[in-house]
Amino acid sequence: MISQNLTLLRRWNVRVLFMMGANKAPGPDGFTAGFLQYHWDTLGPSITAAVLDFLNGGTMPEAINQTTIVLIPKVKNPQDIKQFRLISLCNVIYKLCSKVLANRLRGFLDDIISEEQSASVPGRLIIDNILIAYECTHYLKRKKGKTGACAIKLGMTKAYDRVEWNYLEGMMLRLGFHESLVSLTMRCVTSVSFSNTWN
């Protein structure tokens, strides 16, 4: 049974690596997914061993989860932080670890994310929210009678950036995920260190 699980994890590891864009910007270690794909025959056993060590409950070295934040201007002469788009550049090995975990969770997303939440689930589009909002305002404009109704606009910009890790851990445990999976997920999100790149 253990050998079957290890074989499955190795296959996931290889599949995840070759799903990545070969020429995407590298993380702090300077290696792109394309470099690892091209040299997989040489580097594959070491990368697989590192990812499997983490997934089997081992530690993640600090250097693996270093992330560089790059500010990309949205306009010609940006004057405000809102005029930049922030991207995070992670090391490929960290991406492999987190993507294997995400692929494990993907099968449960339909069950734990309500129908009203249209992002993050394959087959659901965020544009559906715009259509629902339009239908609601159309209904309110045409509504007649003595009882009132109102609509409230809430700013939910980048709400996912403000999730508290204790809340995430508590929700995963409450939803019934195994403690080992929750522990791996929390190690991925809490062990990150950031540095900024300018110009």
ChimeraX attribute file (.defattr): number of C-alpha atoms within 10 A of each C-alpha:
attribute: neighborCount
match mode: 1-to-1
recipient: residues
	/A:1	6
	/A:2	7
	/A:3	8
	/A:4	9
	/A:5	10
	/A:6	13
	/A:7	12
	/A:8	11
	/A:9	17
	/A:10	19
	/A:11	13
	/A:12	18
	/A:13	21
	/A:14	16
	/A:15	13
	/A:16	16
	/A:17	22
	/A:18	16
	/A:19	10
	/A:20	16
	/A:21	11
	/A:22	16
	/A:23	11
	/A:24	12
	/A:25	15
	/A:26	18
	/A:27	23
	/A:28	18
	/A:29	16
	/A:30	12
	/A:31	17
	/A:32	19
	/A:33	23
	/A:34	18
	/A:35	14
	/A:36	19
	/A:37	17
	/A:38	12
	/A:39	10
	/A:40	16
	/A:41	9
	/A:42	10
	/A:43	13
	/A:44	16
	/A:45	11
	/A:46	11
	/A:47	19
	/A:48	19
	/A:49	12
	/A:50	18
	/A:51	22
	/A:52	17
	/A:53	14
	/A:54	17
	/A:55	20
	/A:56	12
	/A:57	13
	/A:58	12
	/A:59	12
	/A:60	19
	/A:61	12
	/A:62	10
	/A:63	14
	/A:64	20
	/A:65	24
	/A:66	20
	/A:67	21
	/A:68	20
	/A:69	17
	/A:70	17
	/A:71	17
	/A:72	14
	/A:73	16
	/A:74	12
	/A:75	10
	/A:76	7
	/A:77	8
	/A:78	12
	/A:79	10
	/A:80	8
	/A:81	10
	/A:82	10
	/A:83	15
	/A:84	15
	/A:85	12
	/A:86	14
	/A:87	12
	/A:88	16
	/A:89	21
	/A:90	24
	/A:91	23
	/A:92	24
	/A:93	22
	/A:94	22
	/A:95	21
	/A:96	22
	/A:97	24
	/A:98	19
	/A:99	16
	/A:100	19
	/A:101	17
	/A:102	12
	/A:103	12
	/A:104	13
	/A:105	12
	/A:106	13
	/A:107	11
	/A:108	11
	/A:109	13
	/A:110	12
	/A:111	8
	/A:112	10
	/A:113	13
	/A:114	9
	/A:115	11
	/A:116	10
	/A:117	13
	/A:118	16
	/A:119	15
	/A:120	13
	/A:121	16
	/A:122	10
	/A:123	7
	/A:124	13
	/A:125	13
	/A:126	12
	/A:127	10
	/A:128	14
	/A:129	14
	/A:130	11
	/A:131	10
	/A:132	12
	/A:133	13
	/A:134	12
	/A:135	11
	/A:136	13
	/A:137	13
	/A:138	11
	/A:139	12
	/A:140	14
	/A:141	9
	/A:142	7
	/A:143	12
	/A:144	9
	/A:145	5
	/A:146	6
	/A:147	6
	/A:148	8
	/A:149	9
	/A:150	7
	/A:151	9
	/A:152	5
	/A:153	6
	/A:154	6
	/A:155	7
	/A:156	7
	/A:157	8
	/A:158	8
	/A:159	8
	/A:160	8
	/A:161	7
	/A:162	8
	/A:163	10
	/A:164	9
	/A:165	12
	/A:166	9
	/A:167	10
	/A:168	15
	/A:169	16
	/A:170	11
	/A:171	13
	/A:172	16
	/A:173	15
	/A:174	10
	/A:175	9
	/A:176	9
	/A:177	13
	/A:178	11
	/A:179	12
	/A:180	12
	/A:181	18
	/A:182	19
	/A:183	13
	/A:184	20
	/A:185	19
	/A:186	15
	/A:187	17
	/A:188	18
	/A:189	13
	/A:190	10
	/A:191	14
	/A:192	15
	/A:193	13
	/A:194	12
	/A:195	12
	/A:196	10
	/A:197	8
	/A:198	7
	/A:199	5
